[in-house]
Amino acid sequence: MSDAVKIAVIGGGPAGMLAAIKAVATLDRAGVADAGEKVVLFDKNDILGRKIYLTGRGRCNITNTRPWSDFSQHIHPDKGFLKHAFRSFSNEDVMRFFEELGVPVIVLQGQRVFPASLKAADVARALEKRIHALGIDVRKESVDLNRFMSLLSEGPVVLATGGKSYPMTGSTGDGYQFASGAGHTVTSLFPSETALMPKEYNRDLEGLEMKNVGLSLFIDKDMVQREEGDFIFTDDGLESGIAYKISRRAVWAMVNGQKVEVVLDLKPALSLEKLSVRIARDVTEMPGKPRMRSLLRGLMPERMIDPFISANPGLDIENLAPRLKEWRFRISGYKGYERAVVTAGGVSLKEVSQKTMESKIKPGLFLAGEVLDLDGDTGGYNLQIAFSTGALAGCSAAKRLLTFFQAD
Ligand SMILES: Cc1cc2nc3c(=O)[nH]c(=O)nc-3n(C[C@H](O)[C@H](O)[C@H](O)COP(=O)(O)OP(=O)(O)OC[C@H]3O[C@@H](n4cnc5c(N)ncnc54)[C@H](O)[C@@H]3O)c2cc1C
Protein backbone atom coordinates (compact mmCIF):
# COMPACT_ATOMS: atom_id res chain seq x y z
CA MET A 1 0.00 0.00 0.00
CA SER A 2 2.71 2.53 1.00
CA ASP A 3 4.39 2.37 -2.42
CA ALA A 4 1.24 3.69 -4.04
CA VAL A 5 0.87 6.63 -1.66
CA LYS A 6 2.15 9.86 -3.15
CA ILE A 7 2.12 13.55 -2.38
CA ALA A 8 -0.23 15.42 -4.70
CA VAL A 9 0.67 19.06 -5.28
CA ILE A 10 -2.17 20.91 -6.97
CA GLY A 11 -0.97 24.02 -8.79
CA GLY A 12 2.37 24.47 -10.52
CA GLY A 13 2.96 28.12 -9.66
CA PRO A 14 5.85 29.31 -7.47
CA ALA A 15 4.23 27.91 -4.30
CA GLY A 16 3.43 24.51 -5.82
CA MET A 17 6.81 24.12 -7.53
CA LEU A 18 8.69 24.94 -4.31
CA ALA A 19 6.45 22.51 -2.43
CA ALA A 20 7.23 19.73 -4.91
CA ILE A 21 11.00 20.44 -4.94
CA LYS A 22 11.27 20.62 -1.13
CA ALA A 23 9.11 17.52 -0.68
CA VAL A 24 11.52 15.55 -2.85
CA ALA A 25 14.55 16.95 -0.95
CA THR A 26 12.99 15.92 2.37
CA LEU A 27 12.18 12.39 1.16
CA ASP A 28 15.62 12.08 -0.35
CA ARG A 29 17.29 13.08 2.93
CA ALA A 30 15.20 10.43 4.69
CA GLY A 31 16.65 7.81 2.33
CA VAL A 32 13.56 7.24 0.17
CA ALA A 33 14.66 5.79 -3.16
CA ASP A 34 13.44 7.56 -6.35
CA ALA A 35 11.96 10.32 -4.20
CA GLY A 36 10.84 12.35 -7.25
CA GLU A 37 8.41 9.60 -8.22
CA LYS A 38 6.62 10.00 -4.90
CA VAL A 39 5.45 13.50 -5.85
CA VAL A 40 2.78 14.29 -8.44
CA LEU A 41 2.41 17.92 -9.56
CA PHE A 42 -0.83 18.95 -11.27
CA ASP A 43 -1.25 22.09 -13.36
CA LYS A 44 -3.91 22.92 -15.90
CA ASN A 45 -1.45 24.75 -18.19
CA ASP A 46 1.03 23.32 -20.67
CA ILE A 47 3.86 25.20 -19.00
CA LEU A 48 4.50 25.49 -15.28
CA GLY A 49 4.60 28.85 -13.52
CA ARG A 50 2.73 30.69 -16.23
CA LYS A 51 2.10 33.75 -14.06
CA ILE A 52 5.81 34.08 -13.27
CA TYR A 53 6.44 35.07 -16.90
CA LEU A 54 4.35 38.22 -16.33
CA THR A 55 5.80 39.22 -12.98
CA GLY A 56 7.69 42.45 -12.42
CA ARG A 57 6.73 43.56 -15.95
CA GLY A 58 8.58 40.60 -17.39
CA ARG A 59 11.57 41.03 -15.06
CA CYS A 60 10.28 39.10 -12.00
CA ASN A 61 10.88 40.76 -8.67
CA ILE A 62 11.77 37.49 -6.89
CA THR A 63 11.99 38.81 -3.34
CA ASN A 64 13.11 41.70 -1.20
CA THR A 65 16.30 41.84 0.90
CA ARG A 66 14.77 43.62 3.92
CA PRO A 67 15.27 41.88 7.27
CA TRP A 68 12.16 40.28 8.76
CA SER A 69 11.46 43.28 11.05
CA ASP A 70 10.98 45.50 7.94
CA PHE A 71 9.86 42.77 5.55
CA SER A 72 6.97 41.78 7.80
CA GLN A 73 5.52 45.33 7.68
CA HIS A 74 4.57 44.60 4.05
CA ILE A 75 2.58 41.42 4.76
CA HIS A 76 -1.21 41.45 5.23
CA PRO A 77 -3.42 40.76 7.10
CA ASP A 78 -1.34 38.77 9.62
CA LYS A 79 2.42 39.05 9.33
CA GLY A 80 2.85 36.76 12.36
CA PHE A 81 1.45 33.84 10.37
CA LEU A 82 4.33 34.01 7.88
CA LYS A 83 7.12 34.28 10.46
CA HIS A 84 7.90 30.57 10.79
CA ALA A 85 7.71 29.87 7.05
CA PHE A 86 9.91 32.90 6.34
CA ARG A 87 12.48 31.77 8.90
CA SER A 88 12.57 28.25 7.43
CA PHE A 89 12.97 29.52 3.84
CA SER A 90 13.96 33.17 4.00
CA ASN A 91 14.65 35.83 1.36
CA GLU A 92 18.36 34.93 1.64
CA ASP A 93 17.52 31.24 1.11
CA VAL A 94 15.51 32.20 -1.98
CA MET A 95 18.46 34.11 -3.44
CA ARG A 96 20.83 31.21 -2.72
CA PHE A 97 18.31 28.74 -4.15
CA PHE A 98 18.10 30.59 -7.47
CA GLU A 99 21.87 31.05 -7.67
CA GLU A 100 22.16 27.26 -7.25
CA LEU A 101 19.58 26.75 -10.00
CA GLY A 102 21.83 28.78 -12.29
CA VAL A 103 19.86 32.03 -12.03
CA PRO A 104 22.17 34.72 -10.59
CA VAL A 105 20.28 37.54 -8.91
CA ILE A 106 20.79 41.28 -8.52
CA VAL A 107 19.38 43.86 -6.14
CA LEU A 108 17.84 46.92 -7.78
CA GLN A 109 15.70 49.89 -6.72
CA GLY A 110 16.78 49.65 -3.11
CA GLN A 111 15.99 46.19 -1.87
CA ARG A 112 14.20 44.48 -4.76
CA VAL A 113 15.76 41.25 -6.03
CA PHE A 114 15.58 40.30 -9.74
CA PRO A 115 17.26 37.70 -11.92
CA ALA A 116 20.47 39.31 -13.21
CA SER A 117 19.21 38.71 -16.76
CA LEU A 118 16.07 40.73 -15.88
CA LYS A 119 14.08 37.98 -17.58
CA ALA A 120 11.17 36.48 -15.66
CA ALA A 121 11.24 33.55 -18.09
CA ASP A 122 14.64 32.51 -16.68
CA VAL A 123 13.07 32.11 -13.22
CA ALA A 124 10.07 30.11 -14.46
CA ARG A 125 12.16 27.89 -16.73
CA ALA A 126 14.78 27.17 -14.03
CA LEU A 127 12.04 25.99 -11.66
CA GLU A 128 10.36 23.86 -14.31
CA LYS A 129 13.71 22.36 -15.34
CA ARG A 130 14.43 21.43 -11.70
CA ILE A 131 11.01 19.79 -11.38
CA HIS A 132 11.73 17.58 -14.40
CA ALA A 133 15.33 16.87 -13.31
CA LEU A 134 14.04 15.54 -9.98
CA GLY A 135 11.79 13.10 -11.81
CA ILE A 136 8.60 14.60 -10.39
CA ASP A 137 5.50 13.25 -12.10
CA VAL A 138 4.01 16.34 -13.81
CA ARG A 139 0.41 16.03 -14.96
CA LYS A 140 -1.10 18.66 -17.25
CA GLU A 141 -4.53 18.25 -15.78
CA SER A 142 -7.22 20.55 -14.43
CA VAL A 143 -8.20 19.14 -11.05
CA ASP A 144 -11.87 19.47 -10.06
CA LEU A 145 -13.51 19.19 -6.64
CA ASN A 146 -14.20 15.45 -6.95
CA ARG A 147 -10.64 14.71 -7.98
CA PHE A 148 -9.33 16.89 -5.15
CA MET A 149 -11.42 15.04 -2.57
CA SER A 150 -10.31 11.70 -3.95
CA LEU A 151 -6.60 12.73 -3.88
CA LEU A 152 -7.10 13.85 -0.29
CA SER A 153 -8.41 10.46 0.68
CA GLU A 154 -5.33 8.80 -0.85
CA GLY A 155 -2.42 10.74 0.69
CA PRO A 156 -0.97 14.16 1.54
CA VAL A 157 -2.14 17.01 -0.69
CA VAL A 158 -0.58 20.46 -1.08
CA LEU A 159 -3.15 22.97 -2.30
CA ALA A 160 -1.31 25.72 -4.21
CA THR A 161 -3.82 26.86 -6.80
CA GLY A 162 -3.17 30.60 -6.29
CA GLY A 163 -5.79 33.35 -6.20
CA LYS A 164 -8.14 34.83 -8.77
CA SER A 165 -6.02 37.54 -10.32
CA TYR A 166 -5.02 37.32 -13.97
CA PRO A 167 -7.34 34.33 -14.53
CA MET A 168 -5.90 33.79 -18.02
CA THR A 169 -2.78 32.41 -16.30
CA GLY A 170 -4.82 29.56 -14.81
CA SER A 171 -5.41 31.18 -11.41
CA THR A 172 -9.20 31.06 -11.41
CA GLY A 173 -9.82 30.63 -7.69
CA ASP A 174 -10.52 26.87 -7.83
CA GLY A 175 -8.64 26.31 -4.58
CA TYR A 176 -11.13 28.36 -2.58
CA GLN A 177 -13.87 25.96 -3.64
CA PHE A 178 -11.68 22.94 -2.84
CA ALA A 179 -10.76 24.31 0.61
CA SER A 180 -14.42 25.04 1.36
CA GLY A 181 -15.25 21.50 0.26
CA ALA A 182 -12.74 20.25 2.84
CA GLY A 183 -14.48 22.31 5.53
CA HIS A 184 -12.40 25.51 5.47
CA THR A 185 -13.59 29.11 5.83
CA VAL A 186 -12.65 31.40 2.97
CA THR A 187 -12.53 35.06 4.04
CA SER A 188 -13.88 37.85 1.80
CA LEU A 189 -11.91 38.02 -1.44
CA PHE A 190 -11.07 41.28 -3.19
CA PRO A 191 -8.59 42.48 -5.80
CA SER A 192 -5.51 44.28 -4.49
CA GLU A 193 -2.62 46.09 -6.15
CA THR A 194 -4.97 47.28 -8.82
CA ALA A 195 -5.85 50.53 -10.61
CA LEU A 196 -7.89 53.07 -8.64
CA MET A 197 -10.31 54.81 -10.99
CA PRO A 198 -11.05 58.51 -10.37
CA LYS A 199 -14.65 59.70 -10.82
CA GLU A 200 -13.74 62.45 -13.26
CA TYR A 201 -10.64 61.19 -14.99
CA ASN A 202 -8.90 63.54 -17.39
CA ARG A 203 -7.63 61.24 -20.13
CA ASP A 204 -4.83 63.71 -20.91
CA LEU A 205 -3.11 62.38 -17.80
CA GLU A 206 -2.80 58.89 -19.30
CA GLY A 207 0.76 57.66 -19.59
CA LEU A 208 2.22 60.21 -17.16
CA GLU A 209 4.78 58.64 -14.83
CA MET A 210 4.89 60.46 -11.53
CA LYS A 211 8.23 60.37 -9.69
CA ASN A 212 8.81 61.22 -6.02
CA VAL A 213 5.28 62.33 -5.24
CA GLY A 214 3.02 61.68 -2.27
CA LEU A 215 -0.37 59.93 -2.22
CA SER A 216 -2.66 60.14 0.79
CA LEU A 217 -5.65 57.87 1.11
CA PHE A 218 -8.81 59.28 2.70
CA ILE A 219 -11.65 56.99 3.72
CA ASP A 220 -14.86 58.73 4.75
CA LYS A 221 -12.82 61.94 5.04
CA ASP A 222 -10.20 60.51 7.42
CA MET A 223 -6.62 60.16 6.22
CA VAL A 224 -5.65 56.51 6.80
CA GLN A 225 -2.47 56.03 4.77
CA ARG A 226 0.24 58.11 3.14
CA GLU A 227 2.92 56.88 0.78
CA GLU A 228 5.73 58.61 -1.09
CA GLY A 229 7.34 57.37 -4.29
CA ASP A 230 6.29 56.77 -7.88
CA PHE A 231 3.11 55.78 -9.69
CA ILE A 232 1.61 55.96 -13.19
CA PHE A 233 -1.57 57.48 -14.60
CA THR A 234 -2.68 54.65 -16.90
CA ASP A 235 -5.74 54.17 -19.09
CA ASP A 236 -7.49 52.79 -16.02
CA GLY A 237 -6.47 55.34 -13.41
CA LEU A 238 -3.81 55.51 -10.69
CA GLU A 239 -1.67 52.42 -10.94
CA SER A 240 1.66 50.85 -9.96
CA GLY A 241 4.08 51.77 -7.13
CA ILE A 242 2.52 53.80 -4.34
CA ALA A 243 -0.93 53.64 -5.98
CA TYR A 244 -0.79 49.84 -5.52
CA LYS A 245 0.34 50.31 -1.94
CA ILE A 246 -2.81 52.25 -1.04
CA SER A 247 -5.09 50.14 -3.23
CA ARG A 248 -5.58 47.34 -0.67
CA ARG A 249 -7.29 49.61 1.88
CA ALA A 250 -8.97 51.68 -0.84
CA VAL A 251 -10.61 48.68 -2.53
CA TRP A 252 -11.71 47.16 0.77
CA ALA A 253 -13.30 50.50 1.74
CA MET A 254 -15.17 50.65 -1.58
CA VAL A 255 -16.34 47.04 -1.15
CA ASN A 256 -17.82 48.20 2.15
CA GLY A 257 -19.53 51.22 0.59
CA GLN A 258 -17.20 53.84 2.08
CA LYS A 259 -16.13 57.05 0.33
CA VAL A 260 -12.59 57.01 -1.00
CA GLU A 261 -10.47 59.99 -1.98
CA VAL A 262 -6.82 60.14 -2.95
CA VAL A 263 -4.82 63.33 -2.51
CA LEU A 264 -1.78 63.82 -4.71
CA ASP A 265 1.09 65.87 -3.28
CA LEU A 266 3.25 66.98 -6.20
CA LYS A 267 5.94 68.41 -3.92
CA PRO A 268 6.27 66.11 -0.91
CA ALA A 269 9.86 67.19 -0.19
CA LEU A 270 8.75 70.78 0.47
CA SER A 271 6.51 71.90 3.32
CA LEU A 272 3.63 74.18 2.39
CA GLU A 273 5.58 77.16 3.79
CA LYS A 274 8.75 76.33 1.81
CA LEU A 275 6.77 75.77 -1.38
CA SER A 276 4.99 79.13 -0.91
CA VAL A 277 8.37 80.84 -0.47
CA ARG A 278 9.70 79.15 -3.62
CA ILE A 279 6.66 80.20 -5.67
CA ALA A 280 6.94 83.79 -4.35
CA ARG A 281 10.61 83.81 -5.41
CA ASP A 282 9.75 82.42 -8.89
CA VAL A 283 7.12 85.16 -9.24
CA THR A 284 9.55 87.97 -8.37
CA GLU A 285 12.17 86.57 -10.76
CA MET A 286 9.68 86.35 -13.62
CA PRO A 287 9.98 89.20 -16.17
CA GLY A 288 6.71 91.11 -16.74
CA LYS A 289 3.34 90.06 -15.37
CA PRO A 290 3.51 86.58 -13.75
CA ARG A 291 1.72 83.98 -15.86
CA MET A 292 0.31 80.80 -14.32
CA ARG A 293 1.40 78.55 -17.16
CA SER A 294 5.00 79.74 -17.05
CA LEU A 295 5.03 79.19 -13.30
CA LEU A 296 3.60 75.69 -13.61
CA ARG A 297 6.17 74.78 -16.25
CA GLY A 298 8.85 74.82 -13.53
CA LEU A 299 6.71 72.77 -11.16
CA MET A 300 5.28 69.88 -13.18
CA PRO A 301 5.60 68.06 -16.52
CA GLU A 302 4.24 70.08 -19.46
CA ARG A 303 1.52 67.49 -20.17
CA MET A 304 0.15 67.87 -16.70
CA ILE A 305 -0.46 71.61 -16.87
CA ASP A 306 -3.85 71.58 -18.65
CA PRO A 307 -5.35 68.75 -16.56
CA PHE A 308 -4.08 70.47 -13.38
CA ILE A 309 -5.62 73.82 -14.34
CA SER A 310 -8.97 72.28 -15.27
CA ALA A 311 -9.05 70.23 -12.05
CA ASN A 312 -8.40 73.34 -9.97
CA PRO A 313 -10.94 76.06 -10.76
CA GLY A 314 -10.12 79.45 -9.26
CA LEU A 315 -6.39 78.70 -9.34
CA ASP A 316 -4.23 81.76 -8.56
CA ILE A 317 -0.77 82.48 -7.24
CA GLU A 318 -2.02 82.73 -3.65
CA ASN A 319 -3.58 79.27 -3.60
CA LEU A 320 -1.08 77.55 -5.92
CA ALA A 321 1.09 76.03 -3.16
CA PRO A 322 -1.79 74.29 -1.32
CA ARG A 323 -3.26 73.08 -4.63
CA LEU A 324 0.08 71.56 -5.63
CA LYS A 325 0.22 69.71 -2.35
CA GLU A 326 -3.43 68.67 -2.37
CA TRP A 327 -4.76 67.58 -5.74
CA ARG A 328 -7.84 65.66 -4.76
CA PHE A 329 -9.23 62.69 -6.77
CA ARG A 330 -12.57 61.16 -5.84
CA ILE A 331 -12.23 57.43 -6.48
CA SER A 332 -15.34 55.79 -7.86
CA GLY A 333 -14.08 52.31 -8.71
CA TYR A 334 -11.20 49.91 -9.19
CA LYS A 335 -10.09 47.36 -11.75
CA GLY A 336 -11.11 43.79 -11.01
CA TYR A 337 -9.18 40.54 -10.95
CA GLU A 338 -8.40 40.72 -14.67
CA ARG A 339 -5.93 43.50 -13.87
CA ALA A 340 -5.15 43.08 -10.15
CA VAL A 341 -1.68 41.83 -9.21
CA VAL A 342 -2.92 39.90 -6.22
CA THR A 343 -6.05 38.55 -4.53
CA ALA A 344 -6.56 39.66 -0.93
CA GLY A 345 -8.48 37.31 1.36
CA GLY A 346 -8.44 33.53 1.11
CA VAL A 347 -8.36 30.43 3.28
CA SER A 348 -8.60 31.57 6.89
CA LEU A 349 -5.20 31.57 8.60
CA LYS A 350 -6.84 30.56 11.87
CA GLU A 351 -7.49 27.15 10.35
CA VAL A 352 -3.92 26.49 9.16
CA SER A 353 -0.86 25.68 11.29
CA GLN A 354 1.82 28.32 10.77
CA LYS A 355 4.47 25.80 11.83
CA THR A 356 3.65 23.25 9.09
CA MET A 357 1.06 24.84 6.75
CA GLU A 358 -1.16 21.84 7.52
CA SER A 359 -4.90 22.31 7.77
CA LYS A 360 -6.24 22.20 11.31
CA ILE A 361 -9.55 21.03 9.85
CA LYS A 362 -8.40 18.31 7.47
CA PRO A 363 -5.18 16.50 8.46
CA GLY A 364 -3.07 15.65 5.42
CA LEU A 365 -4.07 18.84 3.59
CA PHE A 366 -1.34 21.50 3.33
CA LEU A 367 -1.91 24.98 1.92
CA ALA A 368 0.55 27.39 0.31
CA GLY A 369 0.71 30.66 -1.61
CA GLU A 370 -1.99 33.04 -2.66
CA VAL A 371 -4.84 30.64 -1.89
CA LEU A 372 -4.21 31.57 1.75
CA ASP A 373 -5.54 34.78 3.27
CA LEU A 374 -2.07 36.26 2.93
CA ASP A 375 -0.75 38.90 0.55
CA GLY A 376 2.08 41.37 0.36
CA ASP A 377 2.79 44.83 -0.98
CA THR A 378 4.44 45.35 -4.31
CA GLY A 379 8.23 44.77 -4.04
CA GLY A 380 8.81 40.99 -4.20
CA TYR A 381 6.75 40.17 -1.11
CA ASN A 382 4.12 38.03 -2.84
CA LEU A 383 6.59 35.69 -4.48
CA GLN A 384 8.45 35.35 -1.19
CA ILE A 385 5.13 34.40 0.47
CA ALA A 386 4.65 31.75 -2.23
CA PHE A 387 8.23 30.42 -1.94
CA SER A 388 8.29 30.34 1.89
CA THR A 389 4.85 28.80 2.42
CA GLY A 390 5.36 26.43 -0.54
CA ALA A 391 8.72 25.20 0.78
CA LEU A 392 7.31 24.65 4.28
CA ALA A 393 4.17 22.91 2.99
CA GLY A 394 6.29 20.61 0.81
CA CYS A 395 8.63 19.62 3.69
CA SER A 396 5.65 19.02 5.98
CA ALA A 397 3.78 16.95 3.38
CA ALA A 398 6.91 14.82 2.90
CA LYS A 399 7.19 14.25 6.64
CA ARG A 400 3.55 13.17 6.60
CA LEU A 401 4.24 10.75 3.75
CA LEU A 402 7.13 9.26 5.72
CA THR A 403 4.68 8.36 8.49
CA PHE A 404 2.82 6.21 5.92
CA PHE A 405 6.04 4.30 5.21
CA GLN A 406 6.85 3.93 8.91
CA ALA A 407 3.33 2.63 9.60
CA ASP A 408 3.85 -0.08 7.02
C1 LIG B 1 1.04 40.89 -13.60
C2 LIG B 1 1.58 40.39 -12.28
C3 LIG B 1 2.85 40.77 -11.87
C4 LIG B 1 3.35 40.31 -10.63
N1 LIG B 1 4.62 40.65 -10.28
C5 LIG B 1 5.12 40.22 -9.10
C6 LIG B 1 6.47 40.48 -8.74
O1 LIG B 1 7.26 41.02 -9.53
N2 LIG B 1 6.88 40.07 -7.51
C7 LIG B 1 6.06 39.42 -6.63
O2 LIG B 1 6.49 39.11 -5.53
N3 LIG B 1 4.81 39.08 -6.98
C8 LIG B 1 4.33 39.46 -8.19
N4 LIG B 1 3.05 39.10 -8.56
C9 LIG B 1 2.25 38.24 -7.65
C10 LIG B 1 2.72 36.78 -7.73
O3 LIG B 1 2.93 36.43 -9.08
C11 LIG B 1 1.69 35.83 -7.10
O4 LIG B 1 1.38 36.26 -5.79
C12 LIG B 1 2.24 34.41 -7.09
O5 LIG B 1 2.41 33.93 -8.41
C13 LIG B 1 1.32 33.45 -6.33
O6 LIG B 1 1.88 32.16 -6.40
P1 LIG B 1 0.99 30.84 -6.24
O7 LIG B 1 1.90 29.70 -6.58
O8 LIG B 1 0.33 30.87 -4.94
O9 LIG B 1 -0.15 30.97 -7.32
P2 LIG B 1 -0.10 31.10 -8.92
O10 LIG B 1 1.17 31.70 -9.38
O11 LIG B 1 -1.36 31.78 -9.27
O12 LIG B 1 -0.11 29.59 -9.43
C14 LIG B 1 -1.22 28.77 -9.27
C15 LIG B 1 -1.15 27.65 -10.29
O13 LIG B 1 -2.21 26.71 -10.02
C16 LIG B 1 -2.75 26.26 -11.24
N5 LIG B 1 -4.12 25.84 -10.99
C17 LIG B 1 -5.14 26.59 -10.52
N6 LIG B 1 -6.25 25.85 -10.40
C18 LIG B 1 -5.93 24.59 -10.83
C19 LIG B 1 -6.67 23.38 -10.98
N7 LIG B 1 -7.95 23.31 -10.67
N8 LIG B 1 -6.03 22.29 -11.47
C20 LIG B 1 -4.71 22.36 -11.82
N9 LIG B 1 -3.99 23.48 -11.71
C21 LIG B 1 -4.58 24.59 -11.22
C22 LIG B 1 -2.66 27.46 -12.16
O14 LIG B 1 -2.64 27.06 -13.52
C23 LIG B 1 -1.37 28.13 -11.72
O15 LIG B 1 -0.27 27.73 -12.51
C24 LIG B 1 2.54 39.49 -9.79
C25 LIG B 1 1.28 39.10 -10.23
C26 LIG B 1 0.80 39.53 -11.46
C27 LIG B 1 -0.57 39.09 -11.91
The ligand as an SDF file (V2000), in Angstrom:
LIG
                    3D

 53 58  0  0  0  0  0  0  0  0999 V2000
    1.0410   40.8920  -13.5990 C   0  0  0  0  0  0  0  0  0  0  0  0
    1.5810   40.3920  -12.2810 C   0  0  0  0  0  0  0  0  0  0  0  0
    2.8480   40.7740  -11.8700 C   0  0  0  0  0  0  0  0  0  0  0  0
    3.3530   40.3120  -10.6280 C   0  0  0  0  0  0  0  0  0  0  0  0
    4.6160   40.6540  -10.2790 N   0  0  0  0  0  0  0  0  0  0  0  0
    5.1230   40.2210   -9.0970 C   0  0  0  0  0  0  0  0  0  0  0  0
    6.4720   40.4820   -8.7380 C   0  0  0  0  0  0  0  0  0  0  0  0
    7.2600   41.0200   -9.5330 O   0  0  0  0  0  0  0  0  0  0  0  0
    6.8850   40.0740   -7.5150 N   0  0  0  0  0  0  0  0  0  0  0  0
    6.0610   39.4170   -6.6320 C   0  0  0  0  0  0  0  0  0  0  0  0
    6.4910   39.1080   -5.5320 O   0  0  0  0  0  0  0  0  0  0  0  0
    4.8080   39.0810   -6.9840 N   0  0  0  0  0  0  0  0  0  0  0  0
    4.3280   39.4570   -8.1910 C   0  0  0  0  0  0  0  0  0  0  0  0
    3.0490   39.0980   -8.5590 N   0  0  0  0  0  0  0  0  0  0  0  0
    2.2470   38.2370   -7.6490 C   0  0  0  0  0  0  0  0  0  0  0  0
    2.7220   36.7840   -7.7340 C   0  0  0  0  0  0  0  0  0  0  0  0
    2.9270   36.4280   -9.0770 O   0  0  0  0  0  0  0  0  0  0  0  0
    1.6940   35.8310   -7.1020 C   0  0  0  0  0  0  0  0  0  0  0  0
    1.3800   36.2600   -5.7950 O   0  0  0  0  0  0  0  0  0  0  0  0
    2.2450   34.4090   -7.0860 C   0  0  0  0  0  0  0  0  0  0  0  0
    2.4120   33.9330   -8.4100 O   0  0  0  0  0  0  0  0  0  0  0  0
    1.3200   33.4540   -6.3280 C   0  0  0  0  0  0  0  0  0  0  0  0
    1.8820   32.1630   -6.4040 O   0  0  0  0  0  0  0  0  0  0  0  0
    0.9890   30.8450   -6.2390 P   0  0  0  0  0  0  0  0  0  0  0  0
    1.8960   29.7050   -6.5780 O   0  0  0  0  0  0  0  0  0  0  0  0
    0.3260   30.8690   -4.9390 O   0  0  0  0  0  0  0  0  0  0  0  0
   -0.1500   30.9660   -7.3180 O   0  0  0  0  0  0  0  0  0  0  0  0
   -0.0990   31.1000   -8.9190 P   0  0  0  0  0  0  0  0  0  0  0  0
    1.1670   31.7010   -9.3810 O   0  0  0  0  0  0  0  0  0  0  0  0
   -1.3640   31.7820   -9.2670 O   0  0  0  0  0  0  0  0  0  0  0  0
   -0.1060   29.5890   -9.4250 O   0  0  0  0  0  0  0  0  0  0  0  0
   -1.2210   28.7670   -9.2650 C   0  0  0  0  0  0  0  0  0  0  0  0
   -1.1520   27.6490  -10.2920 C   0  0  0  0  0  0  0  0  0  0  0  0
   -2.2120   26.7150  -10.0220 O   0  0  0  0  0  0  0  0  0  0  0  0
   -2.7540   26.2620  -11.2450 C   0  0  0  0  0  0  0  0  0  0  0  0
   -4.1230   25.8380  -10.9950 N   0  0  0  0  0  0  0  0  0  0  0  0
   -5.1440   26.5890  -10.5170 C   0  0  0  0  0  0  0  0  0  0  0  0
   -6.2540   25.8490  -10.4000 N   0  0  0  0  0  0  0  0  0  0  0  0
   -5.9330   24.5920  -10.8250 C   0  0  0  0  0  0  0  0  0  0  0  0
   -6.6650   23.3840  -10.9800 C   0  0  0  0  0  0  0  0  0  0  0  0
   -7.9500   23.3110  -10.6660 N   0  0  0  0  0  0  0  0  0  0  0  0
   -6.0260   22.2870  -11.4650 N   0  0  0  0  0  0  0  0  0  0  0  0
   -4.7110   22.3580  -11.8170 C   0  0  0  0  0  0  0  0  0  0  0  0
   -3.9860   23.4790  -11.7060 N   0  0  0  0  0  0  0  0  0  0  0  0
   -4.5780   24.5860  -11.2150 C   0  0  0  0  0  0  0  0  0  0  0  0
   -2.6610   27.4570  -12.1640 C   0  0  0  0  0  0  0  0  0  0  0  0
   -2.6380   27.0630  -13.5150 O   0  0  0  0  0  0  0  0  0  0  0  0
   -1.3670   28.1270  -11.7170 C   0  0  0  0  0  0  0  0  0  0  0  0
   -0.2730   27.7280  -12.5070 O   0  0  0  0  0  0  0  0  0  0  0  0
    2.5440   39.4880   -9.7940 C   0  0  0  0  0  0  0  0  0  0  0  0
    1.2770   39.0970  -10.2260 C   0  0  0  0  0  0  0  0  0  0  0  0
    0.8010   39.5310  -11.4600 C   0  0  0  0  0  0  0  0  0  0  0  0
   -0.5660   39.0880  -11.9130 C   0  0  0  0  0  0  0  0  0  0  0  0
  1  2  1  0
  2  3  1  0
  2 52  2  0
  3  4  2  0
  4  5  1  0
  4 50  1  0
  5  6  2  0
  6  7  1  0
  6 13  1  0
  7  8  2  0
  7  9  1  0
  9 10  1  0
 10 11  2  0
 10 12  1  0
 12 13  2  0
 13 14  1  0
 14 15  1  0
 14 50  1  0
 15 16  1  0
 16 17  1  0
 16 18  1  0
 18 19  1  0
 18 20  1  0
 20 21  1  0
 20 22  1  0
 22 23  1  0
 23 24  1  0
 24 25  2  0
 24 26  1  0
 24 27  1  0
 27 28  1  0
 28 29  2  0
 28 30  1  0
 28 31  1  0
 31 32  1  0
 32 33  1  0
 33 34  1  0
 33 48  1  0
 34 35  1  0
 35 36  1  0
 35 46  1  0
 36 37  1  0
 36 45  1  0
 37 38  2  0
 38 39  1  0
 39 40  1  0
 39 45  2  0
 40 41  1  0
 40 42  2  0
 42 43  1  0
 43 44  2  0
 44 45  1  0
 46 47  1  0
 46 48  1  0
 48 49  1  0
 50 51  2  0
 51 52  1  0
 52 53  1  0
M  END
$$$$
